């Protein structure tokens, strides 16, 4: 089996590693950043590198589009234009309704979203077992789970350790807005509230902060030591690829908050 990966960061690189080692697939990769592409080759995330989308998908049985959300639609369009009639194209974006609508009635496109990742981005953090036991949502553009292409993708995802699950695009996006994206919208108020509370209590004005109590606040923006719940809720403030997806679901998050 020949697989193309368009975008070889954490997710794309992990797909390449898993497909090569668990499905014995030949993996060709493309990334607009030549340094990232070279690193993916060095780490074994891909076997060969292509200069463009058309070169990467030539002869492919499965194409994974792992581009940032902002470039997702265009990359999917280029992949569908360039790949053969028997090739299945999927993506890994965290929002599905827009990309599925853009793909139109092309039965070769099956939207996807693996519920897997890490706090660190980049192909240097890619690993073969990233998708082990992870739910991988599939949203076929035609709404059907029947057919050779769907079966091929489903079988490949199972082989690399994922649990493929069919869902319609709109339900997927409402679900993700409800359970995954709301913390991103709440992160700044939570952190601001923590800082305000600390300032009102006079915390953070000591001249010699200790290792166990990061108390400097003011110009360094440090917060008092807090428990894991606060830390985990505000950790998402670190910029990652998720910020792109957050732009697409802001309205859905607002809708959920208003209910």
Helices and strands as residue ranges (DSSP letters): E 2-6, H 10-22, E 26-30, H 34-43, E 48-49, H 53-57, E 62-65, H 69-82, E 88-91, H 97-103, E 109-114, G 123-125, E 135-140, H 148-159, E 163-166, H 169-176, I 177-181, H 182-200, G 218-220, H 228-234, G 235-237, H 242-258
